[in-house]
Amino acid sequence: MNYSSEPTGPPPDPSEGHERTDIAAKPILYFLIGLVVFGGVVQASMSVLMVGYVKQDTKAPVPKDDILRDRGATDRPAPLQQNTTADMIRMYREEDEILTSYHVDPKSKEIRVPLDRAIDVIAKKGLPHRDVAPKDMPTADPIPRAGKAYQTTN
């Protein structure tokens, strides 16, 4: 296929290859009128709906302030964070205390070991493992070996 800008061959016949009439204006005009009417209907219905919501909302009784107030909170300040940096530093100290200390819980019989010590123990002993899989555990198929098509010859 030739993509040059030079004409190739005789000029096209003017009676072929183009539209013989202009675009039809009536369908486009009908579409635009329908679009405006549809938009107006949607706008009017939404306005009626919102006016109904406003009327319904204004009829509802407004709760008194004492219903919304917490009676027990009058003597203490609101529980908002006043100093976020100090709170983060305190949280990091608490986490470090947990991660670097020994603890024995007699109820649940849990023992907490410092993280560095736990890493040393795992590094020396290795991760726990089984030498033999349980008999009721299904075994995976062995890794398939490459066929003749994948083997190289010397």
C-alpha positions as CSV (number, residue, x, y, z in Angstrom):
1,M,0.0,0.0,0.0
2,N,1.3,3.4,-1.0
3,Y,1.2,6.1,1.7
4,S,2.8,8.9,-0.2
5,S,1.1,12.3,-0.5
6,E,1.6,12.3,-4.3
7,P,-1.6,11.4,-6.1
8,T,-1.4,8.0,-7.8
9,G,-3.6,7.5,-10.7
10,P,-6.6,9.4,-12.1
11,P,-8.5,11.8,-9.8
12,P,-11.5,10.2,-8.1
13,D,-15.0,10.5,-9.6
14,P,-16.8,13.3,-7.9
15,S,-20.0,11.4,-7.9
16,E,-18.6,8.6,-5.7
17,G,-16.9,8.5,-2.3
18,H,-18.6,11.4,-0.5
19,E,-21.9,12.2,1.1
20,R,-24.5,13.5,-1.2
21,T,-26.5,15.3,1.5
22,D,-25.8,17.4,4.6
23,I,-26.4,16.0,8.0
24,A,-30.0,15.7,9.0
25,A,-30.8,18.5,11.5
26,K,-34.2,17.2,12.7
27,P,-33.0,14.1,14.6
28,I,-30.3,16.2,16.3
29,L,-32.8,18.9,17.2
30,Y,-35.2,16.3,18.6
31,F,-32.4,14.7,20.6
32,L,-31.4,18.1,22.1
33,I,-35.0,19.0,22.9
34,G,-35.4,15.6,24.6
35,L,-32.2,16.0,26.5
36,V,-33.3,19.4,27.8
37,V,-36.8,18.1,28.7
38,F,-35.3,15.0,30.5
39,G,-32.8,17.2,32.4
40,G,-35.7,19.5,33.4
41,V,-37.8,16.6,34.7
42,V,-34.9,15.2,36.7
43,Q,-34.2,18.6,38.2
44,A,-37.8,19.2,39.1
45,S,-38.2,15.7,40.7
46,M,-35.0,16.2,42.7
47,S,-36.2,19.6,43.9
48,V,-39.6,18.2,45.0
49,L,-37.8,15.3,46.8
50,M,-35.4,17.7,48.6
51,V,-38.2,20.1,49.6
52,G,-40.0,17.0,51.1
53,Y,-36.9,16.0,53.0
54,V,-36.4,19.6,54.4
55,K,-40.1,19.7,55.5
56,Q,-39.7,16.3,57.2
57,D,-36.5,17.3,58.9
58,T,-37.9,20.5,60.3
59,K,-40.9,18.7,61.8
60,A,-38.6,16.4,63.8
61,P,-38.0,17.6,67.4
62,V,-34.5,18.9,68.1
63,P,-32.9,17.0,71.0
64,K,-32.0,19.0,74.0
65,D,-28.4,19.7,74.8
66,D,-28.4,17.6,78.0
67,I,-29.4,14.5,76.1
68,L,-26.2,14.8,74.0
69,R,-24.0,15.6,77.0
70,D,-22.0,13.0,78.8
71,R,-22.8,13.5,82.5
72,G,-19.6,11.8,83.7
73,A,-17.3,13.9,81.6
74,T,-17.9,17.2,83.3
75,D,-15.0,16.9,85.7
76,R,-12.3,15.7,83.3
77,P,-10.9,17.2,80.1
78,A,-11.9,15.8,76.7
79,P,-9.9,12.7,75.8
80,L,-8.1,14.3,72.8
81,Q,-4.4,13.9,72.0
82,Q,-2.7,17.0,73.2
83,N,0.9,16.2,72.4
84,T,1.2,13.6,69.6
85,T,5.0,13.5,69.6
86,A,5.1,12.7,73.4
87,D,2.4,10.0,72.9
88,M,4.4,8.4,70.1
89,I,7.6,8.5,72.2
90,R,5.7,6.9,75.1
91,M,4.3,4.2,72.8
92,Y,7.8,3.4,71.4
93,R,9.2,3.1,75.0
94,E,6.4,0.7,75.9
95,E,7.0,-1.4,72.8
96,D,10.7,-1.4,73.5
97,E,10.0,-2.5,77.1
98,I,7.9,-5.4,75.8
99,L,10.5,-6.5,73.2
100,T,13.5,-6.3,75.5
101,S,12.2,-7.8,78.8
102,Y,11.5,-11.2,80.2
103,H,8.0,-11.9,81.4
104,V,6.2,-15.0,82.7
105,D,2.4,-15.0,82.8
106,P,1.3,-17.6,85.5
107,K,-2.3,-17.7,84.2
108,S,-1.7,-18.5,80.6
109,K,1.7,-20.0,81.3
110,E,3.2,-17.9,78.5
111,I,6.9,-16.9,78.7
112,R,8.1,-13.7,76.9
113,V,11.7,-13.7,76.0
114,P,13.5,-10.6,74.7
115,L,13.6,-10.4,70.9
116,D,17.4,-10.4,70.6
117,R,17.7,-13.5,72.8
118,A,15.0,-15.3,70.8
119,I,16.8,-14.5,67.6
120,D,20.1,-15.9,69.1
121,V,18.3,-19.1,70.2
122,I,16.7,-19.7,66.8
123,A,20.1,-19.0,65.1
124,K,21.8,-21.7,67.3
125,K,19.1,-24.3,67.3
126,G,17.5,-23.7,63.9
127,L,13.8,-23.6,63.2
128,P,11.7,-26.5,64.5
129,H,11.0,-29.1,61.9
130,R,10.0,-32.7,61.5
131,D,12.2,-35.4,60.2
132,V,9.3,-37.4,58.8
133,A,6.0,-36.2,57.6
134,P,2.9,-37.5,59.4
135,K,1.4,-40.6,57.8
136,D,-2.0,-39.0,57.3
137,M,-0.5,-35.9,55.5
138,P,-0.6,-36.2,51.7
139,T,2.8,-36.0,50.0
140,A,3.4,-33.8,47.0
141,D,4.4,-35.3,43.7
142,P,8.1,-35.2,43.1
143,I,9.5,-32.4,40.9
144,P,9.0,-33.5,37.2
145,R,12.3,-33.9,35.4
146,A,12.9,-32.4,32.0
147,G,12.1,-34.6,29.1
148,K,14.3,-35.3,26.1
149,A,13.2,-32.0,24.5
150,Y,14.7,-30.1,27.4
151,Q,17.9,-32.0,27.8
152,T,21.0,-30.6,26.1
153,T,23.3,-32.8,24.2
154,N,27.0,-32.4,24.0
